[in-house]
Amino acid sequence: MELIINHTRKTFDVLPANLEALLAIELPGKKKGIAVALNNRIIPLSVWAETILNNNDSVLIITATQGG
């Protein structure tokens, strides 16, 4: 099974159950300062656990950074 994460194809033996599970793998312990789009649609944090992933979905993960 594959997902396209930030324009890079990534293979999984088993797809994460939902968007929240994927983010726990990709960004462990981090929930704040993250924006996520699934197949070019912004997904609010409140529905990450309900958002099911399918083979070949495209996920864009954007994290806030500090600096000046």
KEKEDREN-948643 format. One record per residue (C-alpha): residue number from 1; x, y, z. Coordinates in steps of 0.001 Angstrom, whole numbers. Layout:
BEGIN
+-----+---------+---------+---------+
!   n !      xx !      yy !      zz !
+-----+---------+---------+---------+
! NUM !       X !       Y !       Z !
...
+-----+---------+---------+---------+
This chain:
BEGIN
+-----+---------+---------+---------+
!   n !      xx !      yy !      zz !
+-----+---------+---------+---------+
!   1 !       0 !       0 !       0 !
!   2 !    1262 !    3460 !    -825 !
!   3 !     623 !    7064 !      81 !
!   4 !    2141 !   10158 !   -1450 !
!   5 !    3345 !   12252 !    1483 !
!   6 !    4654 !   15731 !     680 !
!   7 !    5163 !   14688 !   -2956 !
!   8 !    7150 !   11559 !   -2029 !
!   9 !    5724 !    8067 !   -2491 !
!  10 !    5896 !    6020 !     718 !
!  11 !    5122 !    2308 !     985 !
!  12 !    3387 !     735 !    3987 !
!  13 !    2811 !   -2949 !    4708 !
!  14 !    -568 !   -1868 !    6071 !
!  15 !   -1932 !    1636 !    5608 !
!  16 !   -2452 !    3621 !    8813 !
!  17 !   -6121 !    3351 !    9833 !
!  18 !   -6741 !    7092 !    9564 !
!  19 !   -5076 !   10451 !    9204 !
!  20 !   -4406 !   10719 !   12944 !
!  21 !   -2539 !    7380 !   12895 !
!  22 !    -444 !    8527 !    9932 !
!  23 !     540 !   11725 !   11704 !
!  24 !    1486 !    9734 !   14820 !
!  25 !    3938 !    7845 !   12584 !
!  26 !    5234 !   10823 !   10618 !
!  27 !    5332 !   13392 !   13457 !
!  28 !    5248 !   11471 !   16752 !
!  29 !    4067 !   13483 !   19724 !
!  30 !    3238 !   16583 !   17686 !
!  31 !    -287 !   17892 !   17083 !
!  32 !      57 !   21666 !   17340 !
!  33 !    1226 !   23791 !   14463 !
!  34 !     289 !   21242 !   11802 !
!  35 !   -1927 !   21696 !    8764 !
!  36 !   -2906 !   18714 !    6640 !
!  37 !   -4409 !   18394 !    3181 !
!  38 !   -5693 !   15094 !    1820 !
!  39 !   -6054 !   14949 !   -1945 !
!  40 !   -5864 !   18769 !   -2102 !
!  41 !   -8528 !   19347 !     580 !
!  42 !   -7670 !   20828 !    3984 !
!  43 !   -8641 !   18450 !    6801 !
!  44 !   -9359 !   20059 !   10196 !
!  45 !   -7770 !   18535 !   13301 !
!  46 !  -11228 !   17759 !   14672 !
!  47 !  -11774 !   15054 !   12002 !
!  48 !   -8267 !   13537 !   11659 !
!  49 !   -9350 !   10416 !   13582 !
!  50 !  -12382 !    9996 !   11305 !
!  51 !  -10518 !   10551 !    8039 !
!  52 !   -9821 !    7174 !    6434 !
!  53 !   -6827 !    6806 !    4129 !
!  54 !   -6892 !    4898 !     844 !
!  55 !   -4134 !    3489 !   -1324 !
!  56 !   -2452 !    6227 !   -3421 !
!  57 !   -3950 !    9120 !   -1451 !
!  58 !   -1906 !   12310 !   -1517 !
!  59 !   -1185 !   13845 !    1894 !
!  60 !     433 !   17243 !    2343 !
!  61 !    1716 !   17926 !    5870 !
!  62 !    2758 !   21466 !    6716 !
!  63 !    4374 !   22293 !   10051 !
!  64 !    4837 !   25725 !   11566 !
!  65 !    8408 !   26815 !   12237 !
!  66 !    9903 !   29583 !   14307 !
!  67 !   12455 !   32027 !   13141 !
!  68 !   12974 !   35490 !   11947 !
+-----+---------+---------+---------+
